[in-house]
């Protein structure tokens, strides 16, 4: 039995090989189509992206239930003394509150298992980096309080920049926040936007910059990163929704212009695509101490 098991949601876009290597438990969200709810891990992605392009009768999403969280806690309690669940930003989902409700029930059923739920204040690529840091600490044998402290110290250090083909999807499901005016202006003019979602924005969407083309936007993303990291080493992750070629291009730009200690690239889960559409390029990063 290990000291600490790390758990997260599919929004964190943890690569399968990393989930297996570190024993990370990933709990899926649901995609709702035509009145039916599907675990996002069971969806045919080609059909799913074809559906998203229609912009009519679009899918919606729902968080895991209390029962699903409770089942995950019970499973992990059989192999760990404590459980740390790292959630996507609570501003975007009921999942954080549901995880806490399930924790309260689990503490009655599993009195010997300590459980903590942490709001990452971010999503996807930057949430992934937080999860991996926690998992590495658990692998090193650090105790529960030490790992919680590592995560809480890391959250304010995380940066997250993202661009997508359109702000339409982010706006339609109420995740636009401070970028609302940009979503409205988008229909009248042609531009690409960079937005940020992390602790510095309070876990909500904040507009950062915009440009005419995707290439210009990615150049701006790299420039912003270089300004923020200075000469320090970069830890980064890129997450995309069905645009691997563009994600690889951003990766090469970063590798050629920054000192990268680690750089992951992975496709986002279907729930992320429901809220961002096809074409999301998201870049999470932090620097070494």
Backbone as CSV, one residue per row, in Angstrom:
resi,resn,N_x,N_y,N_z,CA_x,CA_y,CA_z,C_x,C_y,C_z
1,UNK,0.838,-1.194,0.000,0.000,0.000,0.000,0.877,1.250,0.000
2,UNK,0.545,2.209,-0.891,1.318,3.445,-0.975,0.789,4.472,0.033
3,UNK,1.575,5.522,0.248,1.151,6.569,1.175,0.004,7.406,0.603
4,UNK,0.179,7.864,-0.660,-0.778,8.805,-1.253,-1.107,8.398,-2.686
5,UNK,-2.401,8.393,-3.005,-2.863,8.200,-4.373,-3.330,9.544,-4.913
6,UNK,-2.925,9.849,-6.128,-3.315,11.105,-6.771,-4.429,10.831,-7.771
7,UNK,-5.427,11.695,-7.737,-6.612,11.538,-8.584,-6.911,12.881,-9.240
8,UNK,-7.463,12.830,-10.444,-7.862,14.059,-11.119,-9.006,13.749,-12.068
9,UNK,-9.428,14.756,-12.838,-10.496,14.571,-13.817,-9.907,14.499,-15.225
10,UNK,-10.720,14.093,-16.179,-10.239,13.966,-17.555,-9.873,15.317,-18.165
11,UNK,-10.362,16.408,-17.583,-10.013,17.741,-18.083,-8.506,17.959,-18.018
12,UNK,-7.834,17.327,-17.086,-6.382,17.493,-16.942,-5.600,16.890,-18.101
13,UNK,-6.254,16.115,-18.939,-5.612,15.578,-20.154,-4.315,14.827,-19.850
14,UNK,-4.349,13.994,-18.830,-3.161,13.228,-18.456,-2.898,12.159,-19.513
15,UNK,-1.707,12.147,-20.120,-1.397,11.083,-21.090,-1.536,9.703,-20.441
16,UNK,-2.046,8.751,-21.177,-2.292,7.416,-20.622,-1.037,6.794,-20.030
17,UNK,0.099,7.008,-20.698,1.326,6.398,-20.200,1.747,7.000,-18.862
18,UNK,1.450,8.303,-18.658,1.785,8.942,-17.388,0.821,8.501,-16.290
19,UNK,-0.451,8.347,-16.636,-1.428,7.864,-15.659,-1.035,6.467,-15.179
20,UNK,-0.576,5.636,-16.115,-0.163,4.277,-15.766,1.132,4.282,-14.959
21,UNK,2.081,5.103,-15.374,3.384,5.156,-14.699,3.246,5.571,-13.243
22,UNK,2.411,6.560,-12.978,2.299,7.104,-11.626,1.062,6.611,-10.873
23,UNK,0.254,5.773,-11.514,-0.950,5.280,-10.852,-1.980,6.362,-10.608
24,UNK,-2.075,7.336,-11.509,-3.022,8.447,-11.360,-4.422,7.969,-11.739
25,UNK,-5.364,8.156,-10.851,-6.760,7.821,-11.123,-7.418,9.011,-11.834
26,UNK,-8.001,8.761,-13.000,-8.631,9.823,-13.783,-10.128,9.554,-13.865
27,UNK,-10.928,10.487,-13.356,-12.377,10.303,-13.348,-12.999,11.081,-14.512
28,UNK,-13.792,10.406,-15.352,-14.320,11.072,-16.546,-15.564,11.908,-16.293
29,UNK,-15.709,12.948,-17.113,-16.948,13.731,-17.184,-17.896,13.035,-18.166
30,UNK,-19.049,13.643,-18.343,-20.051,13.106,-19.260,-20.313,14.099,-20.389
31,UNK,-20.537,13.575,-21.582,-21.000,14.373,-22.710,-22.457,14.004,-22.961
32,UNK,-23.314,15.016,-23.065,-24.752,14.784,-23.258,-25.110,15.133,-24.700
33,UNK,-25.583,14.128,-25.440,-25.990,14.322,-26.833,-27.366,13.713,-27.052
34,UNK,-28.243,14.509,-27.643,-29.600,14.045,-27.955,-30.296,13.462,-26.725
35,UNK,-30.057,14.101,-25.584,-30.724,13.692,-24.357,-30.106,12.496,-23.660
36,UNK,-29.038,11.944,-24.216,-28.383,10.785,-23.608,-27.000,11.186,-23.089
37,UNK,-26.643,10.628,-21.939,-25.359,10.933,-21.313,-24.360,9.813,-21.597
38,UNK,-23.157,10.211,-22.039,-22.097,9.252,-22.351,-20.838,9.604,-21.564
39,UNK,-20.161,8.603,-21.027,-18.836,8.857,-20.481,-17.950,9.309,-21.636
40,UNK,-17.209,10.394,-21.437,-16.444,10.928,-22.562,-15.368,9.969,-23.043
41,UNK,-14.978,9.035,-22.201,-13.974,8.046,-22.592,-14.517,7.010,-23.570
42,UNK,-15.836,6.995,-23.811,-16.448,5.997,-24.699,-16.856,6.578,-26.050
43,UNK,-16.587,7.861,-26.280,-17.086,8.541,-27.472,-16.151,8.340,-28.667
44,UNK,-16.737,8.134,-29.843,-15.970,8.081,-31.087,-15.593,9.520,-31.455
45,UNK,-14.310,9.822,-31.419,-13.877,11.208,-31.585,-14.132,11.758,-32.985
46,UNK,-14.008,10.939,-34.010,-14.252,11.423,-35.370,-15.690,11.868,-35.540
47,UNK,-16.632,11.055,-35.081,-18.047,11.419,-35.147,-18.336,12.631,-34.264
48,UNK,-17.666,12.677,-33.136,-17.874,13.762,-32.179,-17.462,15.107,-32.780
49,UNK,-16.301,15.172,-33.412,-15.842,16.433,-33.993,-16.690,16.844,-35.194
50,UNK,-17.191,15.876,-35.941,-18.115,16.187,-37.031,-19.370,16.841,-36.482
51,UNK,-19.835,16.334,-35.354,-21.034,16.895,-34.703,-20.779,18.327,-34.229
52,UNK,-19.609,18.592,-33.683,-19.303,19.927,-33.170,-19.299,20.992,-34.260
53,UNK,-18.900,20.611,-35.466,-18.823,21.587,-36.562,-20.191,22.110,-36.980
54,UNK,-21.252,21.399,-36.636,-22.587,21.781,-37.085,-23.091,23.055,-36.410
55,UNK,-22.642,23.289,-35.184,-23.056,24.464,-34.387,-24.565,24.513,-34.149
56,UNK,-25.231,23.386,-34.307,-26.652,23.269,-33.999,-26.883,21.993,-33.208
57,UNK,-27.812,22.051,-32.244,-28.083,20.894,-31.394,-26.791,20.315,-30.851
58,UNK,-25.954,21.199,-30.318,-24.615,20.808,-29.884,-24.637,20.026,-28.578
59,UNK,-23.625,19.208,-28.362,-23.527,18.482,-27.091,-23.341,19.441,-25.919
60,UNK,-23.723,18.990,-24.748,-23.415,19.693,-23.507,-22.630,18.725,-22.624
61,UNK,-22.332,19.149,-21.409,-21.527,18.296,-20.525,-22.135,18.241,-19.132
62,UNK,-21.743,17.223,-18.389,-22.133,17.147,-16.976,-20.985,16.550,-16.177
63,UNK,-20.931,16.925,-14.915,-19.847,16.479,-14.035,-20.094,15.055,-13.554
64,UNK,-19.047,14.386,-13.086,-19.236,13.078,-12.453,-20.178,13.213,-11.251
65,UNK,-20.900,12.164,-10.957,-21.849,12.179,-9.847,-21.145,11.915,-8.520
66,UNK,-21.867,12.152,-7.432,-21.334,11.833,-6.111,-20.979,10.343,-6.043
67,UNK,-21.846,9.514,-6.614,-21.595,8.074,-6.606,-20.324,7.701,-7.348
68,UNK,-20.057,8.362,-8.465,-18.846,8.073,-9.235,-17.592,8.496,-8.468
69,UNK,-17.659,9.661,-7.817,-16.524,10.074,-6.991,-16.323,9.107,-5.825
70,UNK,-17.416,8.731,-5.183,-17.335,7.829,-4.035,-16.732,6.491,-4.443
71,UNK,-17.135,5.988,-5.588,-16.585,4.720,-6.088,-15.081,4.840,-6.323
72,UNK,-14.651,6.001,-6.860,-13.220,6.218,-7.103,-12.451,6.270,-5.787
73,UNK,-13.004,6.971,-4.795,-12.347,7.032,-3.479,-12.226,5.639,-2.863
74,UNK,-13.289,4.853,-2.980,-13.264,3.507,-2.411,-12.210,2.640,-3.096
75,UNK,-12.115,2.774,-4.416,-11.108,2.007,-5.161,-9.698,2.382,-4.699
76,UNK,-9.428,3.676,-4.589,-8.082,4.118,-4.210,-7.751,3.801,-2.755
77,UNK,-8.777,3.737,-1.913,-8.535,3.440,-0.497,-7.959,2.036,-0.293
78,UNK,-8.146,1.176,-1.287,-7.632,-0.190,-1.179,-6.139,-0.265,-1.494
79,UNK,-5.573,0.819,-2.028,-4.142,0.788,-2.349,-3.362,1.984,-1.819
80,UNK,-4.029,2.867,-1.070,-3.311,4.034,-0.540,-3.885,4.457,0.813
81,UNK,-3.027,5.030,1.627,-3.450,5.512,2.943,-4.198,6.832,2.850
82,UNK,-3.912,7.620,1.798,-4.539,8.926,1.630,-4.785,9.182,0.147
83,UNK,-5.758,10.056,-0.141,-6.149,10.355,-1.519,-6.155,11.868,-1.716
84,UNK,-5.489,12.321,-2.765,-5.510,13.740,-3.128,-6.167,13.878,-4.490
85,UNK,-7.319,14.553,-4.527,-8.004,14.808,-5.795,-7.749,16.243,-6.220
86,UNK,-7.202,16.421,-7.420,-6.929,17.747,-7.970,-7.968,18.032,-9.039
87,UNK,-8.799,19.038,-8.784,-9.948,19.347,-9.635,-9.643,20.495,-10.592
88,UNK,-10.308,20.488,-11.739,-10.302,21.667,-12.601,-10.906,22.842,-11.842
89,UNK,-10.730,24.054,-12.343,-11.225,25.242,-11.656,-12.694,25.115,-11.267
90,UNK,-12.998,25.443,-10.043,-14.373,25.340,-9.541,-15.296,26.359,-10.194
91,UNK,-14.742,27.374,-10.845,-15.560,28.391,-11.514,-16.271,27.843,-12.743
92,UNK,-15.793,26.706,-13.269,-16.342,26.157,-14.504,-17.249,24.952,-14.301
93,UNK,-17.306,24.404,-13.091,-17.969,23.114,-12.947,-18.491,22.891,-11.540
94,UNK,-19.487,22.003,-11.446,-19.966,21.550,-10.148,-19.109,20.412,-9.613
95,UNK,-18.169,19.935,-10.419,-17.395,18.742,-10.051,-16.605,18.944,-8.764
96,UNK,-16.071,20.148,-8.557,-15.299,20.411,-7.340,-16.179,20.233,-6.105
97,UNK,-17.362,20.846,-6.108,-18.279,20.702,-4.978,-18.758,19.279,-4.803
98,UNK,-18.986,18.583,-5.914,-19.429,17.193,-5.855,-18.348,16.309,-5.253
99,UNK,-17.102,16.580,-5.618,-15.987,15.809,-5.057,-15.901,15.999,-3.549
100,UNK,-16.175,17.215,-3.084,-16.147,17.486,-1.644,-17.310,16.783,-0.940
101,UNK,-18.496,16.806,-1.555,-19.642,16.095,-0.966,-19.344,14.604,-0.855
102,UNK,-18.756,14.045,-1.916,-18.410,12.623,-1.891,-17.340,12.348,-0.836
103,UNK,-16.436,13.286,-0.650,-15.393,13.140,0.369,-16.014,13.027,1.762
104,UNK,-17.025,13.852,2.039,-17.664,13.826,3.358,-18.344,12.486,3.619
105,UNK,-18.955,11.918,2.576,-19.572,10.594,2.711,-18.499,9.527,2.885
106,UNK,-17.432,9.660,2.079,-16.354,8.668,2.125,-15.667,8.639,3.483
107,UNK,-15.561,9.783,4.129,-14.885,9.822,5.426,-15.650,9.047,6.494
108,UNK,-16.957,8.888,6.300,-17.746,8.051,7.201,-17.557,6.572,6.865
109,UNK,-17.503,6.268,5.562,-17.369,4.886,5.117,-15.922,4.390,5.181
110,UNK,-14.983,5.343,5.038,-13.557,4.986,4.986,-12.791,5.812,6.023
111,UNK,-13.068,5.595,7.292,-12.486,6.452,8.333,-10.966,6.393,8.418
112,UNK,-10.360,5.362,7.882,-8.898,5.242,7.956,-8.192,5.900,6.763
113,UNK,-8.972,6.407,5.810,-8.387,7.002,4.602,-8.559,8.521,4.636
114,UNK,-7.460,9.249,4.605,-7.511,10.712,4.524,-7.759,11.122,3.071
115,UNK,-8.659,12.101,2.874,-8.987,12.563,1.523,-8.944,14.091,1.502
116,UNK,-8.327,14.647,0.475,-8.299,16.094,0.293,-8.656,16.416,-1.155
117,UNK,-9.454,17.476,-1.347,-9.845,17.932,-2.680,-9.299,19.337,-2.874
118,UNK,-8.544,19.550,-3.952,-7.905,20.840,-4.204,-8.420,21.431,-5.517
119,UNK,-8.781,22.704,-5.481,-9.178,23.455,-6.672,-7.915,23.973,-7.353
120,UNK,-7.626,23.497,-8.556,-6.396,23.887,-9.254,-6.452,25.312,-9.792
121,UNK,-7.663,25.889,-9.876,-7.873,27.240,-10.423,-7.555,27.316,-11.912
122,UNK,-7.460,26.156,-12.567,-7.099,26.161,-13.978,-7.676,24.929,-14.659
123,UNK,-7.268,24.697,-15.891,-7.799,23.579,-16.681,-6.701,22.981,-17.560
124,UNK,-7.013,21.814,-18.106,-6.212,21.127,-19.103,-4.693,21.182,-18.883
125,UNK,-3.963,21.878,-19.752,-2.499,21.778,-19.772,-1.849,22.158,-18.457
126,UNK,-2.320,23.227,-17.824,-1.715,23.646,-16.560,-2.187,22.775,-15.398
127,UNK,-3.410,22.277,-15.468,-3.884,21.311,-14.472,-3.042,20.038,-14.560
128,UNK,-2.712,19.626,-15.785,-1.869,18.456,-15.996,-0.526,18.599,-15.279
129,UNK,0.095,19.764,-15.380,1.401,19.974,-14.752,1.311,19.862,-13.233
130,UNK,0.235,20.368,-12.660,0.042,20.274,-11.210,-0.126,18.814,-10.791
131,UNK,-0.923,18.082,-11.561,-1.167,16.667,-11.261,0.135,15.865,-11.340
132,UNK,0.919,16.111,-12.363,2.175,15.368,-12.516,3.149,15.683,-11.391
133,UNK,3.197,16.921,-10.949,4.082,17.284,-9.843,3.657,16.567,-8.563
134,UNK,2.346,16.501,-8.331,1.840,15.786,-7.152,2.154,14.291,-7.248
135,UNK,1.981,13.726,-8.436,2.232,12.298,-8.626,3.707,11.957,-8.430
136,UNK,4.592,12.834,-8.900,6.023,12.605,-8.696,6.376,12.640,-7.211
137,UNK,5.779,13.587,-6.496,6.030,13.689,-5.055,5.542,12.444,-4.331
138,UNK,4.382,11.933,-4.770,3.856,10.707,-4.166,4.781,9.527,-4.448
139,UNK,5.303,9.466,-5.676,6.223,8.389,-6.051,7.502,8.458,-5.213
140,UNK,7.921,9.672,-4.854,9.128,9.858,-4.044,8.917,9.505,-2.570
141,UNK,7.653,9.208,-2.204,7.359,8.805,-0.839,7.062,9.940,0.114
142,UNK,6.817,11.128,-0.421,6.474,12.253,0.460,5.129,11.986,1.122
143,UNK,4.939,12.555,2.314,3.691,12.292,3.027,2.563,13.190,2.515
144,UNK,1.360,12.920,3.005,0.157,13.583,2.511,0.245,15.103,2.647
145,UNK,0.610,15.584,3.820,0.676,17.032,4.039,1.741,17.690,3.171
146,UNK,2.851,16.994,2.966,3.907,17.542,2.104,3.411,17.705,0.669
147,UNK,2.680,16.716,0.174,2.190,16.781,-1.212,1.129,17.867,-1.362
148,UNK,0.254,17.982,-0.386,-0.756,19.051,-0.427,-0.067,20.410,-0.458
149,UNK,0.983,20.563,0.335,1.715,21.827,0.371,2.390,22.109,-0.969
150,UNK,2.962,21.083,-1.581,3.594,21.224,-2.902,2.575,21.725,-3.923
151,UNK,1.389,21.125,-3.915,0.333,21.515,-4.854,-0.118,22.949,-4.585
152,UNK,-0.373,23.281,-3.327,-0.835,24.637,-2.994,0.205,25.697,-3.322
153,UNK,1.474,25.341,-3.211,2.540,26.279,-3.578,2.672,26.428,-5.094
154,UNK,2.322,25.363,-5.805,2.476,25.375,-7.260,1.350,26.135,-7.966
155,UNK,0.151,26.063,-7.435,-1.012,26.662,-8.102,-0.795,28.128,-8.476
156,UNK,-0.306,28.993,-7.580,-0.092,30.395,-7.978,1.078,30.605,-8.938
157,UNK,1.910,29.593,-9.135,3.058,29.712,-10.039,2.706,29.325,-11.477
158,UNK,1.571,28.695,-11.649,1.189,28.164,-12.952,0.679,29.276,-13.872
159,UNK,1.136,29.229,-15.123,0.631,30.104,-16.185,-0.140,29.253,-17.185
160,UNK,-1.150,29.843,-17.800,-1.906,29.109,-18.803,-2.398,30.070,-19.873
161,UNK,-1.990,29.844,-21.101,-2.400,30.664,-22.230,-3.060,29.760,-23.262
162,UNK,-4.148,30.226,-23.848,-4.820,29.394,-24.837,-5.426,30.234,-25.949
163,UNK,-5.537,29.607,-27.098,-6.217,30.213,-28.235,-7.092,29.151,-28.883
164,UNK,-8.135,29.578,-29.542,-9.019,28.652,-30.229,-9.523,29.324,-31.507
165,UNK,-10.085,28.539,-32.403,-10.544,29.086,-33.681,-11.660,30.104,-33.507
166,UNK,-12.448,29.943,-32.455,-13.537,30.871,-32.178,-13.863,30.846,-30.684
167,UNK,-14.331,31.977,-30.165,-14.765,32.056,-28.773,-16.225,31.623,-28.619
168,UNK,-16.856,31.232,-29.723,-18.277,30.864,-29.725,-18.591,29.789,-28.687
169,UNK,-17.804,28.716,-28.675,-18.095,27.579,-27.790,-17.878,27.954,-26.321
170,UNK,-16.837,28.730,-26.059,-16.554,29.163,-24.689,-17.666,30.067,-24.174
171,UNK,-18.220,30.874,-25.079,-19.264,31.829,-24.711,-20.616,31.149,-24.514
172,UNK,-20.934,30.182,-25.351,-22.297,29.629,-25.332,-22.617,28.869,-24.049
173,UNK,-21.588,28.322,-23.392,-21.820,27.568,-22.164,-21.377,28.341,-20.918
174,UNK,-21.207,29.658,-21.062,-21.012,30.524,-19.901,-19.629,30.524,-19.299
175,UNK,-18.611,30.186,-20.092,-17.250,30.167,-19.557,-16.395,31.327,-20.070
176,UNK,-17.037,32.359,-20.585,-16.303,33.440,-21.231,-15.825,34.502,-20.242
177,UNK,-16.615,34.784,-19.195,-16.269,35.727,-18.128,-15.751,37.052,-18.695
178,UNK,-14.517,37.464,-18.365,-14.008,38.777,-18.736,-13.752,38.934,-20.235
179,UNK,-13.793,37.850,-20.975,-13.571,37.923,-22.421,-14.881,38.040,-23.209
180,UNK,-15.983,38.322,-22.533,-17.293,38.416,-23.177,-17.292,39.430,-24.311
181,UNK,-16.718,40.601,-24.078,-16.722,41.641,-25.108,-15.943,41.201,-26.344
182,UNK,-14.904,40.384,-26.144,-14.135,39.887,-27.286,-14.942,38.882,-28.085
183,UNK,-15.726,38.075,-27.404,-16.584,37.114,-28.104,-17.621,37.845,-28.951
184,UNK,-18.151,38.939,-28.416,-19.137,39.732,-29.165,-18.484,40.428,-30.351
185,UNK,-17.264,40.933,-30.175,-16.567,41.631,-31.252,-16.112,40.682,-32.348
186,UNK,-15.920,39.430,-31.990,-15.412,38.439,-32.932,-16.328,38.283,-34.144
187,UNK,-17.629,38.435,-33.932,-18.580,38.274,-35.028,-18.540,39.448,-36.009
188,UNK,-17.935,40.562,-35.597,-17.899,41.756,-36.442,-16.542,41.955,-37.114
189,UNK,-15.532,41.310,-36.606,-14.192,41.453,-37.164,-13.480,40.116,-37.097
190,UNK,-12.364,40.001,-37.756,-11.643,38.735,-37.802,-10.370,38.827,-36.973
191,UNK,-10.324,38.086,-35.867,-9.110,38.037,-35.065,-9.088,36.749,-34.250
192,UNK,-7.920,36.416,-33.753,-7.741,35.288,-32.846,-7.387,35.837,-31.479
193,UNK,-7.895,35.200,-30.450,-7.678,35.699,-29.089,-6.840,34.737,-28.268
194,UNK,-6.045,35.304,-27.366,-5.392,34.537,-26.311,-6.126,34.847,-25.019
195,UNK,-6.508,33.799,-24.292,-7.107,33.994,-22.972,-6.299,33.213,-21.948
196,UNK,-6.497,33.553,-20.689,-5.746,32.937,-19.600,-6.716,32.477,-18.520
197,UNK,-6.460,31.291,-17.962,-7.284,30.750,-16.873,-6.345,30.113,-15.862
198,UNK,-6.094,30.790,-14.764,-5.249,30.253,-13.705,-5.481,31.038,-12.427
199,UNK,-4.662,30.820,-11.426,-4.879,31.476,-10.136,-4.813,33.000,-10.248
200,UNK,-3.990,33.517,-11.157,-3.857,34.967,-11.307,-5.138,35.614,-11.821
201,UNK,-6.003,34.819,-12.481,-7.277,35.348,-12.973,-8.440,34.953,-12.068
202,UNK,-8.132,34.310,-10.947,-9.183,33.822,-10.054,-9.855,32.573,-10.579
203,UNK,-9.199,31.877,-11.514,-9.769,30.648,-12.057,-10.841,30.865,-13.100
204,UNK,-10.940,32.093,-13.635,-11.913,32.385,-14.691,-11.178,32.861,-15.943
205,UNK,-11.931,33.049,-17.031,-11.353,33.420,-18.315,-11.034,34.909,-18.373
206,UNK,-9.800,35.233,-18.729,-9.377,36.632,-18.856,-8.699,36.829,-20.206
207,UNK,-9.087,37.864,-20.979,-8.429,38.114,-22.264,-7.026,38.648,-22.060
208,UNK,-6.100,38.232,-22.928,-4.699,38.619,-22.790,-4.199,39.387,-24.012
209,UNK,-4.423,38.834,-25.208,-3.932,39.462,-26.431,-4.717,38.913,-27.616
210,UNK,-4.590,39.576,-28.768,-5.225,39.053,-29.972,-4.420,39.438,-31.208
211,UNK,-4.655,38.692,-32.281,-3.950,38.929,-33.539,-4.797,38.357,-34.671
212,UNK,-4.350,38.561,-35.893,-5.146,38.168,-37.055,-5.086,36.673,-37.363
213,UNK,-3.918,36.070,-37.168,-3.752,34.681,-37.601,-3.322,33.786,-36.439
214,UNK,-3.471,32.475,-36.628,-3.071,31.503,-35.615,-1.555,31.545,-35.405
215,UNK,-0.824,31.718,-36.496,0.636,31.799,-36.372,1.053,32.996,-35.527
216,UNK,0.444,34.154,-35.775,0.747,35.349,-34.997,0.400,35.155,-33.531
217,UNK,-0.714,34.474,-33.288,-1.137,34.223,-31.906,-0.139,33.325,-31.201
218,UNK,0.326,32.269,-31.860,1.289,31.371,-31.225,2.614,32.086,-30.976
219,UNK,3.000,32.972,-31.881,4.203,33.779,-31.659,4.042,34.651,-30.420
220,UNK,2.853,35.229,-30.258,2.584,36.040,-29.072,2.633,35.198,-27.796
221,UNK,2.108,33.976,-27.867,2.127,33.087,-26.708,3.562,32.794,-26.279
222,UNK,4.416,32.526,-27.251,5.823,32.255,-26.946,6.497,33.501,-26.374
223,UNK,6.198,34.658,-26.951,6.787,35.910,-26.454,6.368,36.189,-25.006
224,UNK,5.096,35.948,-24.696,4.607,36.157,-23.326,5.317,35.203,-22.370
225,UNK,5.461,33.946,-22.791,6.154,32.964,-21.952,7.595,33.382,-21.704
226,UNK,8.290,33.792,-22.747,9.689,34.207,-22.616,9.815,35.388,-21.650
227,UNK,8.868,36.313,-21.731,8.890,37.475,-20.831,8.686,37.049,-19.383
228,UNK,7.811,36.069,-19.177,7.491,35.641,-17.807,8.560,34.737,-17.198
229,UNK,9.225,33.948,-18.011,10.173,32.983,-17.445,11.602,33.519,-17.381
230,UNK,11.909,34.562,-18.164,13.271,35.079,-18.163,14.253,34.020,-18.632
231,UNK,15.322,33.824,-17.877,16.355,32.846,-18.238,16.185,31.507,-17.523
232,UNK,15.059,31.339,-16.829,14.853,30.108,-16.072,14.377,28.978,-16.975
233,UNK,14.456,27.763,-16.454,14.046,26.596,-17.217,12.527,26.425,-17.182
234,UNK,11.990,26.012,-18.318,10.550,25.926,-18.523,10.047,24.497,-18.350
235,UNK,8.954,24.362,-17.617,8.188,23.118,-17.549,6.860,23.425,-18.232
236,UNK,6.513,22.651,-19.253,5.347,23.041,-20.053,4.552,21.844,-20.540
237,UNK,3.300,22.131,-20.885,2.430,21.131,-21.501,1.551,21.835,-22.523
238,UNK,1.346,21.181,-23.651,0.462,21.695,-24.698,-0.686,20.711,-24.862
239,UNK,-1.903,21.231,-24.854,-3.092,20.405,-25.054,-3.867,20.994,-26.229
240,UNK,-4.441,20.138,-27.070,-5.142,20.629,-28.263,-6.431,19.845,-28.478
241,UNK,-7.311,20.393,-29.300,-8.522,19.673,-29.701,-8.464,19.424,-31.209
242,UNK,-7.915,18.261,-31.551,-7.889,17.762,-32.919,-7.089,18.630,-33.887
243,UNK,-6.033,19.289,-33.386,-5.135,20.065,-34.262,-3.684,19.759,-33.866
244,UNK,-3.322,18.496,-33.995,-1.993,18.056,-33.568,-0.879,18.788,-34.312
245,UNK,-1.056,19.029,-35.600,-0.007,19.682,-36.383,0.303,21.076,-35.833
246,UNK,-0.747,21.820,-35.479,-0.534,23.155,-34.916,0.111,23.072,-33.538
247,UNK,-0.301,22.092,-32.744,0.290,21.906,-31.415,1.773,21.568,-31.535
248,UNK,2.120,20.733,-32.513,3.524,20.387,-32.740,4.324,21.618,-33.178
249,UNK,3.692,22.494,-33.947,4.386,23.710,-34.377,4.706,24.602,-33.185
250,UNK,3.746,24.726,-32.252,4.002,25.505,-31.041,5.106,24.855,-30.215
251,UNK,5.093,23.538,-30.148,6.137,22.808,-29.412,7.523,23.130,-29.968
252,UNK,7.661,23.106,-31.294,8.956,23.393,-31.906,9.386,24.836,-31.668
253,UNK,8.439,25.750,-31.663,8.746,27.158,-31.374,9.293,27.299,-29.954
254,UNK,8.687,26.587,-29.019,9.127,26.655,-27.628,10.502,26.018,-27.451
255,UNK,10.693,24.868,-28.084,11.974,24.175,-27.956,13.119,25.007,-28.534
256,UNK,12.835,25.767,-29.583,13.885,26.549,-30.231,14.177,27.870,-29.523
257,UNK,13.237,28.341,-28.684,13.401,29.668,-28.086,13.484,29.663,-26.563
258,UNK,13.217,28.542,-25.933,13.215,28.474,-24.468,14.058,27.293,-23.985
259,UNK,14.496,27.363,-22.742,15.187,26.239,-22.113,14.128,25.355,-21.458
260,UNK,13.816,24.233,-22.082,12.723,23.381,-21.617,13.249,22.196,-20.810
261,UNK,12.832,22.095,-19.560,13.145,20.941,-18.727,12.227,19.766,-19.069
262,UNK,10.959,20.080,-19.346,9.992,19.065,-19.765,8.925,19.746,-20.607
263,UNK,8.419,19.021,-21.596,7.398,19.571,-22.479,6.535,18.429,-22.992
264,UNK,5.287,18.389,-22.526,4.344,17.341,-22.919,3.378,17.889,-23.965
265,UNK,2.838,16.981,-24.762,1.800,17.359,-25.717,0.754,16.249,-25.728
266,UNK,-0.528,16.638,-25.676,-1.581,15.627,-25.623,-2.882,16.218,-26.153
267,UNK,-3.755,15.344,-26.618,-5.076,15.792,-27.081,-6.015,15.937,-25.887
268,UNK,-6.821,16.983,-25.917,-7.769,17.234,-24.836,-8.915,16.230,-24.872
269,UNK,-9.569,16.077,-23.740,-10.734,15.210,-23.635,-11.924,15.837,-24.376
270,UNK,-12.917,15.017,-24.792,-14.082,15.543,-25.499,-14.810,16.667,-24.770
271,UNK,-14.875,16.602,-23.443,-15.556,17.673,-22.710,-14.890,19.023,-22.969
272,UNK,-13.568,19.032,-23.063,-12.859,20.278,-23.367,-13.229,20.779,-24.755
273,UNK,-13.418,19.862,-25.701,-13.801,20.255,-27.059,-15.219,20.832,-27.094
274,UNK,-16.129,20.300,-26.269,-17.483,20.853,-26.203,-17.432,22.324,-25.818
275,UNK,-16.512,22.661,-24.930,-16.444,24.032,-24.420,-15.498,24.931,-25.205
276,UNK,-14.729,24.355,-26.124,-13.763,25.161,-26.878,-13.847,24.995,-28.382
277,UNK,-14.513,23.929,-28.842,-14.555,23.639,-30.257,-13.264,23.017,-30.741
278,UNK,-13.250,22.640,-32.018,-12.016,22.135,-32.617,-11.078,23.317,-32.848
279,UNK,-9.786,23.113,-32.600,-8.826,24.181,-32.861,-8.213,24.789,-31.622
280,UNK,-8.567,24.268,-30.446,-7.954,24.769,-29.213,-6.465,24.417,-29.178
281,UNK,-5.651,25.413,-28.864,-4.235,25.206,-28.562,-4.001,25.842,-27.197
282,UNK,-3.633,25.022,-26.241,-3.492,25.512,-24.876,-2.097,25.198,-24.357
283,UNK,-1.517,26.166,-23.697,-0.123,26.091,-23.285,-0.035,26.441,-21.798
284,UNK,0.261,25.427,-20.978,0.461,25.643,-19.546,1.934,25.570,-19.226
285,UNK,2.404,26.401,-18.290,3.830,26.374,-17.990,4.133,26.974,-16.626
286,UNK,5.295,26.603,-16.108,5.853,27.221,-14.905,7.367,27.112,-14.991
287,UNK,8.064,27.774,-14.112,9.527,27.741,-14.155,10.081,27.050,-12.926
288,UNK,11.284,26.504,-13.078,11.963,25.875,-11.958,12.340,26.938,-10.929
289,UNK,12.392,26.534,-9.667,12.811,27.466,-8.606,14.260,27.868,-8.816
